[in-house]
Amino acid sequence: MSAEASRGAEQRGGEKTVVEVVYALPEEQHIVEVALTPGLTAGEAVRRSGLLEAYPEIERPLVLGLFGEPIGEDRPLAAGDRVEITRPLTRDPRDSRRQRVARGGVVGKKPPRR
């Protein structure tokens, strides 16, 4: 099923029977609605979204999330779920923190405003 066909998902009882697949870049975010079919998994929703073809730089194996929580490609989906395709970190957050501390940067609580 193409991404265009997926976007035209039917509605049952006024509720959309779709899931969203999201891929975010530093400058932009792409959200594609995919028709929810019985047994649809996170991996299949990503494949149906067309984002893998549009962004060949997406690394395999896929690293996915559901509302910020890590999930596997075999996770069954429900109406309204939002599957996130994650990108690798460009910098280790622990190293970034160490560098801020070494430069005298404040880490932790912000000082009160005056």
C-alpha positions as a printed NumPy array, in Angstrom:
array([[  0.   ,   0.   ,   0.   ],
       [  1.42 ,   3.405,  -0.923],
       [  1.767,   6.244,   1.561],
       [ -0.874,   8.191,  -0.374],
       [ -3.348,   5.31 ,  -0.108],
       [ -2.545,   4.939,   3.577],
       [ -3.311,   8.589,   4.243],
       [ -6.889,   8.094,   3.044],
       [ -7.679,   5.683,   5.862],
       [-11.326,   5.005,   6.609],
       [-13.024,   6.269,   9.72 ],
       [-15.157,   4.068,  11.952],
       [-17.597,   5.698,  14.313],
       [-15.934,   9.081,  13.814],
       [-12.576,   7.763,  15.052],
       [ -9.631,   7.601,  12.663],
       [ -8.313,   4.099,  12.182],
       [ -4.754,   5.159,  11.492],
       [ -1.347,   5.214,  13.102],
       [  1.323,   7.84 ,  12.552],
       [  4.887,   7.115,  11.521],
       [  7.336,   9.916,  12.309],
       [ 10.885,  10.622,  11.159],
       [ 12.54 ,  13.785,  12.46 ],
       [ 15.606,  15.489,  11.077],
       [ 17.329,  18.439,  12.765],
       [ 15.537,  20.89 ,  10.467],
       [ 12.217,  19.178,   9.801],
       [  9.78 ,  16.487,  10.879],
       [  7.886,  14.09 ,   8.608],
       [  4.598,  12.552,   9.76 ],
       [  2.791,   9.967,   7.641],
       [ -0.567,   8.432,   8.523],
       [ -0.871,   4.717,   7.777],
       [ -4.161,   2.818,   7.7  ],
       [ -4.52 ,   0.525,  10.692],
       [ -5.202,  -3.033,   9.601],
       [ -5.643,  -6.035,  11.908],
       [ -2.272,  -7.238,  13.171],
       [ -0.326,  -4.221,  11.876],
       [  3.106,  -4.094,  13.503],
       [  5.427,  -1.146,  13.998],
       [  7.876,  -2.447,  11.383],
       [  5.148,  -2.96 ,   8.79 ],
       [  3.745,   0.527,   9.453],
       [  7.206,   2.009,   8.821],
       [  7.525,   0.063,   5.555],
       [  4.035,   1.16 ,   4.422],
       [  4.759,   4.799,   5.265],
       [  7.195,   5.198,   2.368],
       [  9.742,   6.903,   4.634],
       [ 12.373,   4.178,   4.119],
       [ 12.327,   4.88 ,   0.379],
       [ 12.222,   8.657,   0.841],
       [ 15.134,   8.615,   3.319],
       [ 17.569,   5.826,   2.405],
       [ 19.936,   7.062,   5.142],
       [ 17.634,   5.539,   7.783],
       [ 19.802,   2.904,   9.431],
       [ 18.927,  -0.766,   9.615],
       [ 18.057,  -2.538,  11.791],
       [ 15.355,  -0.031,  12.625],
       [ 15.357,   1.522,  16.077],
       [ 11.758,   2.45 ,  16.854],
       [  9.829,   4.126,  19.626],
       [  6.174,   4.456,  20.561],
       [  5.493,   7.798,  22.237],
       [  9.15 ,   7.915,  23.311],
       [  9.38 ,   4.337,  24.643],
       [ 11.627,   1.855,  22.779],
       [  9.76 ,  -0.902,  20.907],
       [ 10.593,  -3.711,  18.509],
       [  9.473,  -3.966,  14.895],
       [  7.091,  -6.779,  15.89 ],
       [  5.07 ,  -4.611,  18.317],
       [  1.335,  -4.688,  17.406],
       [ -0.224,  -1.251,  16.984],
       [ -3.543,   0.306,  17.99 ],
       [ -5.491,   3.237,  16.544],
       [ -3.786,   6.538,  17.294],
       [ -0.33 ,   5.079,  17.99 ],
       [  2.674,   7.155,  16.909],
       [  5.701,   5.153,  15.755],
       [  8.966,   7.111,  15.832],
       [ 11.942,   6.19 ,  13.662],
       [ 14.997,   7.214,  15.672],
       [ 18.354,   8.429,  14.413],
       [ 21.703,   7.653,  16.021],
       [ 23.092,  10.242,  18.427],
       [ 25.737,  12.437,  16.832],
       [ 27.317,  12.99 ,  20.261],
       [ 27.361,  11.034,  23.475],
       [ 25.349,  13.119,  26.004],
       [ 27.75 ,  12.13 ,  28.788],
       [ 30.713,  13.525,  26.833],
       [ 28.791,  16.735,  26.142],
       [ 28.112,  17.147,  29.863],
       [ 31.76 ,  16.534,  30.771],
       [ 32.867,  19.158,  28.237],
       [ 30.399,  21.725,  29.646],
       [ 31.687,  21.086,  33.166],
       [ 35.325,  21.371,  31.995],
       [ 34.524,  24.761,  30.401],
       [ 32.953,  25.93 ,  33.661],
       [ 29.425,  25.502,  32.427],
       [ 26.651,  24.955,  34.907],
       [ 25.135,  21.493,  34.952],
       [ 22.027,  20.813,  36.976],
       [ 19.911,  23.502,  38.619],
       [ 19.618,  26.893,  36.985],
       [ 20.407,  29.867,  39.211],
       [ 17.373,  31.925,  40.238],
       [ 16.513,  34.884,  38.027],
       [ 17.055,  38.309,  39.489]])
